[in-house]
C-alpha cells in the first residue's frame, strides 16, 4: 500500500525501526495539500460522513488521502497529525485534502506544497 503511494507521489525518505522504544516508521512524500469544508457544495450529499464511514463533522483531524493510502492511516502534515478518513475526486487523487469542518478561512490557510509523513 505505501509502496504504491511512493510510486504515485514523490518519494523522499523511508525510515524504519525495529526497536519498540523508538517512534513508528514512516514514509515521507512531497505532495500538494488543499483544504475543504464539510458542506454539500464541497463534498457530496452526506458531507459529515467520510469514505471510511465515520462522522468527520466537528473534527479537525480528518484528511482525504490518495486512494493508494489506506483509510485509517495516520499522516502528519506540517507538524499536525491527521487520520485518512476520506477520499478526493479521482482527478485530484495525488493530493491530500484537509477537512476544515465549517472554518471557511482554513482551506486557503492550509493550501500549498508540503512534506507529508505517512505512518505505518
DSSP file (Angstrom, degrees, kcal/mol; ACC not computed):
  #  RESIDUE AA STRUCTURE BP1 BP2  ACC     N-H-->O    O-->H-N    N-H-->O    O-->H-N    TCO  KAPPA ALPHA  PHI   PSI    X-CA   Y-CA   Z-CA
    1    1 A X     >        0   0    0      0, 0.0     4,-1.5     0, 0.0     5,-0.1   0.000 360.0 360.0 360.0 -51.0    0.0    0.0    0.0
    2    2 A X  H  >  +     0   0    0      2,-0.2     4,-1.9     1,-0.2     5,-0.1   0.829 360.0  57.1 -71.8 -30.4    2.7    2.5    1.0
    3    3 A X  H  > S+     0   0    0      1,-0.2     4,-1.3     2,-0.2    -1,-0.2   0.921 106.0  50.1 -64.0 -41.9    4.9    1.4   -1.9
    4    4 A X  H  > S+     0   0    0      1,-0.2     4,-1.5     2,-0.2    -1,-0.2   0.879 107.9  54.0 -62.3 -37.2    2.1    2.2   -4.3
    5    5 A X  H  X S+     0   0    0     -4,-1.5     4,-3.1    63,-0.3    -1,-0.2   0.879 103.6  55.7 -64.1 -36.8    1.9    5.6   -2.7
    6    6 A X  H  <>S+     0   0    0     -4,-1.9     5,-0.6     1,-0.2    -1,-0.2   0.827 106.9  50.1 -67.2 -29.1    5.6    6.2   -3.3
    7    7 A X  H  <5S+     0   0    0     -4,-1.3    -1,-0.2    -3,-0.2    -2,-0.2   0.820 114.7  44.8 -73.9 -30.5    5.0    5.5   -7.0
    8    8 A X  H  <5S+     0   0    0     -4,-1.5    -2,-0.2    -5,-0.1     2,-0.2   0.897 119.8  37.2 -78.2 -43.2    2.1    7.9   -7.0
    9    9 A X  T  <5S-     0   0    0     -4,-3.1     2,-0.9    -5,-0.1    22,-0.1  -0.495 101.5 -85.2-105.4 174.1    3.8   10.7   -5.1
   10   10 A X  E   5 -A   30   0A   0     20,-1.1    20,-1.6    -2,-0.2    -3,-0.1  -0.712  47.3-140.8 -82.9 106.8    7.3   12.0   -5.0
   11   11 A X  E   < +A   29   0A   0     -2,-0.9    18,-0.2    -5,-0.6     3,-0.1  -0.405  28.8 168.4 -70.5 143.4    9.2    9.8   -2.5
   12   12 A X  E     -     0   0A   0     16,-2.2     2,-0.3     1,-0.4    17,-0.2   0.724  56.9 -20.9-117.2 -55.6   11.7   11.4   -0.3
   13   13 A X  E     -A   28   0A   0     15,-1.0    15,-2.5     2,-0.0     2,-0.4  -0.993  44.9-149.9-158.4 151.8   12.9    9.1    2.5
   14   14 A X  E     -A   27   0A   0     -2,-0.3     2,-0.4    13,-0.2    13,-0.2  -0.997  15.2-172.0-128.1 129.7   11.8    6.0    4.4
   15   15 A X  E     +A   26   0A   0     11,-2.1    11,-1.1    -2,-0.4     2,-0.3  -0.942   4.9 178.8-120.4 144.7   12.7    5.3    8.0
   16   16 A X        -     0   0    0     -2,-0.4     2,-0.3     9,-0.2     7,-0.1  -0.955   8.5-166.4-138.8 159.9   12.2    2.2    9.9
   17   17 A X        -     0   0    0     -2,-0.3     8,-0.2     1,-0.1    -2,-0.0  -0.974  17.1-167.6-149.3 132.8   13.0    1.0   13.4
   18   18 A X        +     0   0    0     -2,-0.3     2,-0.5     3,-0.0    -1,-0.1   0.623  69.6  94.7 -89.5 -16.5   12.9   -2.5   14.9
   19   19 A X    >   -     0   0    0      1,-0.1     3,-1.7     4,-0.1     0, 0.0  -0.666  67.3-150.5 -81.9 120.2   13.2   -1.1   18.5
   20   20 A X  T 3  S+     0   0    0     -2,-0.5    -1,-0.1     1,-0.3     4,-0.0   0.660  93.5  64.5 -65.8 -13.6    9.7   -0.7   20.1
   21   21 A X  T 3  S+     0   0    0      2,-0.1    -1,-0.3     3,-0.0     2,-0.2   0.605  91.3  78.1 -83.8 -11.1   11.0    2.3   22.1
   22   22 A X  S <  S-     0   0    0     -3,-1.7     3,-0.1     1,-0.2    -5,-0.1  -0.562  97.6 -83.0 -95.0 162.7   11.6    4.4   19.0
   23   23 A X        -     0   0    0     -2,-0.2    -1,-0.2     1,-0.1    -4,-0.1  -0.159  57.9 -87.8 -59.6 157.5    9.0    6.3   17.1
   24   24 A X        -     0   0    0      1,-0.1    -1,-0.1    -3,-0.1     2,-0.1  -0.211  49.1 -98.7 -63.9 158.3    7.0    4.3   14.5
   25   25 A X        +     0   0    0     -8,-0.2    95,-2.2    -3,-0.1     2,-0.3  -0.404  46.2 178.9 -77.1 156.5    8.3    4.0   11.0
   26   26 A X  E     -AB  15 119A   0    -11,-1.1   -11,-2.1    93,-0.2     2,-0.4  -0.978  27.7-128.8-151.9 161.9    7.0    6.3    8.3
   27   27 A X  E     -AB  14 118A   0     91,-2.5    91,-3.4    -2,-0.3     2,-0.5  -0.943  23.7-145.7-112.5 139.3    7.4    7.2    4.6
   28   28 A X  E     +AB  13 117A   0    -15,-2.5   -16,-2.2    -2,-0.4   -15,-1.0  -0.914  23.0 170.8-110.3 129.5    7.9   10.8    3.7
   29   29 A X  E     -AB  11 116A   0     87,-2.6    87,-3.6    -2,-0.5     2,-0.5  -0.927  30.3-129.8-132.6 157.8    6.4   12.2    0.5
   30   30 A X  E     +AB  10 115A   0    -20,-1.6   -20,-1.1    -2,-0.3     2,-0.3  -0.943  43.1 151.4-107.2 127.5    6.0   15.7   -1.0
   31   31 A X  E     - B   0 114A   0     83,-2.4    83,-2.2    -2,-0.5     2,-0.4  -0.964  48.3 -94.2-151.2 163.7    2.5   16.5   -2.2
   32   32 A X  E     - B   0 113A   0     62,-0.4    64,-1.8    -2,-0.3     2,-0.4  -0.687  39.2-156.2 -83.7 134.9    0.1   19.3   -2.8
   33   33 A X  E     +cB  96 112A   0     79,-2.3    79,-2.4    -2,-0.4     2,-0.3  -0.919  15.2 173.5-115.3 136.8   -2.3   19.9    0.1
   34   34 A X  E     -c   97   0A   0     62,-2.6    64,-3.1    -2,-0.4     2,-0.3  -0.788  20.1-133.1-128.4 175.6   -5.7   21.6   -0.1
   35   35 A X  E     -c   98   0A   0     62,-0.3     2,-0.3    -2,-0.3    64,-0.2  -0.950  17.2-171.3-130.9 153.2   -8.5   22.1    2.4
   36   36 A X  E     -c   99   0A   0     62,-2.6    64,-3.5    -2,-0.3    65,-0.3  -0.968  18.7-127.0-141.6 158.7  -12.2   21.6    2.2
   37   37 A X        -     0   0    0     -2,-0.3     2,-2.1    62,-0.2    65,-0.2  -0.798  30.3-113.3-104.0 148.5  -15.3   22.4    4.3
   38   38 A X  S    S+     0   0    0     63,-1.8     2,-0.3    -2,-0.3     9,-0.1  -0.518  73.8 121.7 -82.3  75.5  -17.9   19.8    5.3
   39   39 A X  S >> S-     0   0    0     -2,-2.1     4,-1.2     8,-0.1     3,-1.1  -0.940  74.5-116.1-132.7 155.0  -20.7   21.2    3.1
   40   40 A X  T 34 S+     0   0    0     -2,-0.3     3,-0.4     1,-0.3     6,-0.1   0.866 114.2  60.8 -58.5 -37.2  -22.8   19.7    0.4
   41   41 A X  T 34 S+     0   0    0      1,-0.2    -1,-0.3     4,-0.1     4,-0.1   0.779 114.5  33.8 -63.2 -26.5  -21.3   22.2   -2.1
   42   42 A X  T <4 S+     0   0    0     -3,-1.1    -1,-0.2    -5,-0.2    -2,-0.2   0.492 132.5  15.5-108.8  -5.2  -17.8   20.9   -1.5
   43   43 A X  S  < S-     0   0    0     -4,-1.2     2,-0.2    -3,-0.4    -3,-0.1   0.143  98.3 -72.7-129.8-114.2  -18.4   17.2   -0.9
   44   44 A X        -     0   0    0     -5,-0.1     3,-0.4    -2,-0.0    -1,-0.3  -0.613  64.3 -64.3-137.3-160.2  -21.5   15.1   -1.7
   45   45 A X  S    S+     0   0    0      1,-0.3     2,-0.3    -2,-0.2    -5,-0.1   0.619 130.7  47.6 -72.7 -10.4  -25.0   14.8   -0.2
   46   46 A X    >   +     0   0    0      3,-0.1     3,-1.6     1,-0.1    -1,-0.3  -0.625  66.3 167.9-126.1  72.6  -23.6   13.5    3.1
   47   47 A X  T 3  S+     0   0    0     -3,-0.4    -1,-0.1    -2,-0.3    -8,-0.1   0.723  73.2  56.0 -63.7 -22.4  -20.7   15.9    3.9
   48   48 A X  T 3  S+     0   0    0      8,-0.1     8,-3.1     7,-0.1     2,-0.7   0.601  92.8  78.8 -85.9 -10.5  -20.3   14.7    7.5
   49   49 A X  B <  S-H   55   0B   0     -3,-1.6     6,-0.2     6,-0.2    -3,-0.1  -0.875  70.2-154.6-105.0 114.7  -19.7   11.0    6.5
   50   50 A X    >   -     0   0    0      4,-2.6     3,-2.1    -2,-0.7    36,-0.3  -0.229  36.4 -96.6 -76.2 171.2  -16.2   10.3    5.2
   51   51 A X  T 3  S+     0   0    0      1,-0.3    35,-0.2    34,-0.1    -1,-0.1   0.756 125.4  62.6 -59.8 -24.4  -15.3    7.5    2.9
   52   52 A X  T 3  S-     0   0    0     33,-2.4    -1,-0.3     2,-0.1    34,-0.1   0.615 117.3-114.2 -75.6 -12.2  -14.3    5.5    6.0
   53   53 A X  S <  S+     0   0    0     -3,-2.1     2,-0.2     1,-0.3    -2,-0.1   0.388  75.8 126.6  92.5  -2.6  -17.9    5.7    7.2
   54   54 A X        -     0   0    0     31,-0.3    -4,-2.6     1,-0.1     2,-0.6  -0.536  68.9-108.1 -88.9 155.7  -17.0    7.8   10.2
   55   55 A X  B     +H   49   0B   0     -6,-0.2    -6,-0.2    -2,-0.2    -7,-0.1  -0.733  35.7 176.6 -81.1 118.0  -18.6   11.2   11.1
   56   56 A X    >   +     0   0    0     -8,-3.1     3,-1.7    -2,-0.6     6,-0.2   0.481  40.2 114.3-103.1  -4.5  -16.0   13.9   10.4
   57   57 A X  T 3  S+     0   0    0     -9,-0.6     3,-0.1     1,-0.3    -9,-0.0  -0.449  82.1  21.1 -67.2 139.0  -18.1   16.9   11.3
   58   58 A X  T 3  S+     0   0    0      1,-0.3     2,-0.3    -2,-0.1    -1,-0.3   0.367 104.1 109.9  84.6  -5.1  -16.7   18.8   14.3
   59   59 A X    <   -     0   0    0     -3,-1.7    -1,-0.3     1,-0.1     3,-0.1  -0.758  46.1-173.1-103.6 149.7  -13.3   17.2   13.8
   60   60 A X  S    S+     0   0    0     -2,-0.3    -1,-0.1    -3,-0.1    -3,-0.1   0.120  77.6  72.3-121.4  17.4  -10.1   18.9   12.7
   61   61 A X  S    S+     0   0    0     -5,-0.1    22,-3.0    21,-0.1     2,-0.3   0.205  72.1 103.3-116.6  14.6   -8.0   15.8   12.4
   62   62 A X  E     +d   83   0A   0     37,-0.3    37,-2.4    20,-0.2     2,-0.3  -0.763  43.3 178.9-100.9 144.9   -9.5   14.2    9.3
   63   63 A X  E     -dE  84  98A   0     20,-2.0    22,-1.7    -2,-0.3    23,-1.4  -0.998  29.2-126.7-142.7 144.3   -7.9   14.3    5.9
   64   64 A X  E     -dE  86  97A   0     33,-3.2    33,-2.5    -2,-0.3    23,-0.3  -0.821  37.4-167.5 -88.6 126.7   -8.8   13.0    2.5
   65   65 A X  E     -d   87   0A   0     21,-2.1    23,-0.5    -2,-0.5    31,-0.1  -0.735  29.3 -83.6-115.2 160.3   -5.9   10.9    1.2
   66   66 A X    >   -     0   0    0     -2,-0.3     3,-2.1    29,-0.2    -1,-0.1  -0.274  46.8-110.6 -56.6 150.4   -5.0    9.4   -2.2
   67   67 A X  T 3  S+     0   0    0      1,-0.3    -1,-0.1    26,-0.2     4,-0.1   0.708 113.9  66.5 -60.4 -23.0   -6.6    6.0   -2.8
   68   68 A X  T 3  S+     0   0    0     25,-0.3     2,-0.5   -64,-0.1   -63,-0.3   0.530  89.4  76.7 -78.6  -4.7   -3.4    4.2   -2.5
   69   69 A X  S <  S-     0   0    0     -3,-2.1    -4,-0.1   -65,-0.1     3,-0.1  -0.932  91.7-115.0-107.7 126.9   -3.2    5.1    1.2
   70   70 A X    >   -     0   0    0     -2,-0.5     3,-1.8     1,-0.1    14,-0.2  -0.221  27.6-104.1 -64.8 144.3   -5.5    3.1    3.4
   71   71 A X  T 3  S+     0   0    0      1,-0.2    14,-0.2    -4,-0.1    -1,-0.1  -0.432 110.1  34.3 -61.7 140.0   -8.3    4.6    5.3
   72   72 A X  T 3  S+     0   0    0     12,-3.5    -1,-0.2     1,-0.3     2,-0.1   0.278  84.6 139.2  93.4  -9.8   -7.4    4.9    8.9
   73   73 A X    <   -     0   0    0     -3,-1.8    11,-2.9    11,-0.3     2,-0.4  -0.441  51.7-128.4 -68.4 139.5   -3.7    5.6    8.1
   74   74 A X  E     +F   83   0A   0     45,-0.4    45,-2.6     9,-0.2     2,-0.3  -0.769  30.8 179.2 -91.2 131.7   -2.2    8.3   10.3
   75   75 A X  E     -FG  82 118A   0      7,-2.3     7,-3.2    -2,-0.4     2,-0.5  -0.926  20.0-143.3-128.7 155.8   -0.4   11.1    8.4
   76   76 A X  E     -FG  81 117A   0     41,-2.4    41,-2.3    -2,-0.3     2,-0.5  -0.984  15.8-176.9-122.2 125.7    1.5   14.2    9.6
   77   77 A X  E >  S-FG  80 116A   0      3,-2.7     3,-1.9    -2,-0.5    39,-0.1  -0.980  73.5 -21.0-125.0 118.5    1.2   17.5    7.6
   78   78 A X  T 3  S-     0   0    0     37,-0.8    -1,-0.1    -2,-0.5     3,-0.1   0.859 128.5 -49.6  51.8  40.5    3.2   20.5    8.8
   79   79 A X  T 3  S+     0   0    0      1,-0.2     2,-0.4     0, 0.0    -1,-0.3   0.414 115.7 111.6  84.6  -2.1    3.5   19.1   12.3
   80   80 A X  E <   - F   0  77A   0     -3,-1.9    -3,-2.7     0, 0.0     2,-0.4  -0.889  62.8-132.4-108.1 136.7   -0.2   18.3   12.7
   81   81 A X  E     + F   0  76A   0     -2,-0.4     2,-0.3    -5,-0.2    -5,-0.2  -0.716  28.7 175.6 -91.4 134.3   -1.4   14.7   12.9
   82   82 A X  E     - F   0  75A   0     -7,-3.2    -7,-2.3    -2,-0.4     2,-0.4  -0.869  24.7-132.7-130.3 163.1   -4.4   13.6   10.8
   83   83 A X  E     -dF  62  74A   0    -22,-3.0   -20,-2.0    -2,-0.3     2,-1.0  -0.978  27.0-118.8-118.3 131.8   -6.3   10.4   10.1
   84   84 A X  E     +d   63   0A   0    -11,-2.9   -12,-3.5    -2,-0.4   -11,-0.3  -0.577  55.2 146.1 -70.1 102.6   -7.1    9.4    6.5
   85   85 A X  E     +     0   0A   0    -22,-1.7   -33,-2.4    -2,-1.0   -32,-0.3   0.453  56.6  34.7-115.9  -7.5  -10.9    9.3    6.8
   86   86 A X  E     -d   64   0A   0    -23,-1.4   -21,-2.1   -36,-0.3     2,-0.3  -0.851  65.2-129.5-144.4 173.5  -12.0   10.4    3.3
   87   87 A X  E     -d   65   0A   0    -23,-0.3     2,-0.2    -2,-0.3   -21,-0.1  -0.893  17.3-130.6-126.7 156.6  -11.1   10.4   -0.4
   88   88 A X        -     0   0    0    -23,-0.5     5,-0.1    -2,-0.3   -21,-0.1  -0.568  43.4 -79.7 -96.9 166.9  -10.8   13.0   -3.1
   89   89 A X    >   -     0   0    0     -2,-0.2     3,-2.5     1,-0.1    -1,-0.1  -0.398  50.7-108.8 -59.7 146.2  -12.3   13.1   -6.5
   90   90 A X  G >  S+     0   0    0      1,-0.3     3,-1.7     2,-0.2    -1,-0.1   0.821 117.9  61.9 -51.5 -36.5  -10.3   10.8   -8.8
   91   91 A X  G 3  S+     0   0    0      1,-0.3    -1,-0.3     2,-0.1     3,-0.1   0.693 109.5  42.0 -67.2 -15.7   -8.9   13.8  -10.7
   92   92 A X  G X  S+     0   0    0     -3,-2.5     3,-2.1     1,-0.1    -1,-0.3   0.065  76.1 126.3-112.2  22.7   -7.3   15.1   -7.5
   93   93 A X  T <   +     0   0    0     -3,-1.7   -25,-0.3     1,-0.3   -26,-0.2   0.450  65.2  62.1 -68.1   0.3   -6.0   11.7   -6.3
   94   94 A X  T 3  S+     0   0    0     -3,-0.1   -62,-0.4   -28,-0.1    -1,-0.3   0.367  95.5  77.9-101.9   3.8   -2.4   12.9   -5.9
   95   95 A X  S <  S-     0   0    0     -3,-2.1     2,-0.4   -64,-0.1   -62,-0.2  -0.550  71.7-131.7-106.0 170.1   -3.3   15.4   -3.2
   96   96 A X  E     -c   33   0A   0    -64,-1.8   -62,-2.6    -2,-0.2     2,-0.5  -0.986  21.2-159.9-117.2 135.3   -4.1   15.4    0.4
   97   97 A X  E     -cE  34  64A   0    -33,-2.5   -33,-3.2    -2,-0.4     2,-0.3  -0.937   7.9-146.5-125.0 107.7   -7.3   17.4    1.4
   98   98 A X  E     -cE  35  63A   0    -64,-3.1   -62,-2.6    -2,-0.5     2,-0.6  -0.544  16.7-125.5 -77.8 131.4   -7.6   18.5    5.0
   99   99 A X  E     -c   36   0A   0    -37,-2.4   -37,-0.3    -2,-0.3   -62,-0.2  -0.671  26.3-179.3 -76.8 119.0  -11.1   18.7    6.4
  100  100 A X    >   -     0   0    0    -64,-3.5     3,-2.2    -2,-0.6   -63,-0.2   0.248  24.5-150.4 -99.9   9.9  -11.6   22.2    7.8
  101  101 A X  T 3   -     0   0    0    -65,-0.3   -63,-1.8     1,-0.3    -1,-0.3  -0.363  69.5 -23.4  52.2-119.0  -15.1   21.4    9.0
  102  102 A X  T 3  S+     0   0    0    -65,-0.2     2,-1.0    -2,-0.1    -1,-0.3   0.411 102.9 117.7-102.2   2.1  -17.0   24.7    8.9
  103  103 A X    X>  -     0   0    0     -3,-2.2     3,-0.7     1,-0.2     4,-0.6  -0.587  43.8-170.5 -74.3 102.0  -14.0   27.1    9.1
  104  104 A X  T 34 S+     0   0    0     -2,-1.0     4,-0.3     1,-0.2    -1,-0.2   0.673  81.6  54.8 -72.1 -17.6  -14.2   28.9    5.8
  105  105 A X  T 3> S+     0   0    0      1,-0.1     4,-1.2     2,-0.1     3,-0.3   0.701  92.3  76.1 -85.2 -19.7  -10.7   30.6    6.2
  106  106 A X  H <> S+     0   0    0     -3,-0.7     4,-1.9     1,-0.2     3,-0.4   0.889  81.9  61.8 -61.1 -46.2   -9.0   27.3    6.7
  107  107 A X  H  X S+     0   0    0     -4,-0.6     4,-1.0     1,-0.3    -1,-0.2   0.897 108.6  42.7 -54.1 -43.3   -8.8   26.0    3.1
  108  108 A X  H  4 S+     0   0    0     -4,-0.3    -1,-0.3    -3,-0.3    -2,-0.2   0.823 112.0  56.1 -71.5 -28.5   -6.7   28.9    1.9
  109  109 A X  H  < S+     0   0    0     -4,-1.2    -1,-0.2    -3,-0.4    -2,-0.2   0.819 113.1  39.0 -71.3 -30.6   -4.5   28.7    5.0
  110  110 A X  H  < S+     0   0    0     -4,-1.9    -1,-0.2    -3,-0.2    -2,-0.2   0.559  89.5 112.6 -97.4  -8.8   -3.6   25.0    4.5
  111  111 A X     <  +     0   0    0     -4,-1.0     2,-0.2    -5,-0.3   -77,-0.2  -0.425  49.2  66.2 -72.8 135.9   -3.2   25.0    0.7
  112  112 A X  E    S-B   33   0A   0    -79,-2.4   -79,-2.3    -2,-0.2     2,-0.2  -0.766  86.3 -46.1 144.2 174.7    0.3   24.5   -0.8
  113  113 A X  E     +B   32   0A   0    -81,-0.2     2,-0.3    -2,-0.2   -81,-0.2  -0.471  59.8 168.1 -73.2 143.5    3.1   22.0   -1.2
  114  114 A X  E     -B   31   0A   0    -83,-2.2   -83,-2.4    -2,-0.2     2,-0.6  -0.988  39.8-112.9-152.3 157.6    4.1   20.1    1.9
  115  115 A X  E     -B   30   0A   0     -2,-0.3   -37,-0.8   -85,-0.2     2,-0.4  -0.854  38.0-160.4 -91.8 126.7    6.2   17.2    3.1
  116  116 A X  E     -BG  29  77A   0    -87,-3.6   -87,-2.6    -2,-0.6     2,-0.6  -0.916  11.2-148.3-114.8 132.7    3.8   14.5    4.5
  117  117 A X  E     -BG  28  76A   0    -41,-2.3   -41,-2.4    -2,-0.4     2,-0.7  -0.888  10.6-161.4 -97.6 125.4    4.8   11.7    6.8
  118  118 A X  E     -BG  27  75A   0    -91,-3.4   -91,-2.5    -2,-0.6     2,-0.2  -0.932  14.7-145.9-108.3 111.6    2.7    8.6    6.2
  119  119 A X  E      B   26   0A   0    -45,-2.6   -45,-0.4    -2,-0.7   -93,-0.2  -0.560 360.0 360.0 -85.5 141.4    3.0    6.3    9.3
  120  120 A X              0   0    0    -95,-2.2    -1,-0.1    -2,-0.2   -94,-0.1   0.445 360.0 360.0 -74.7 360.0    2.9    2.6    9.0
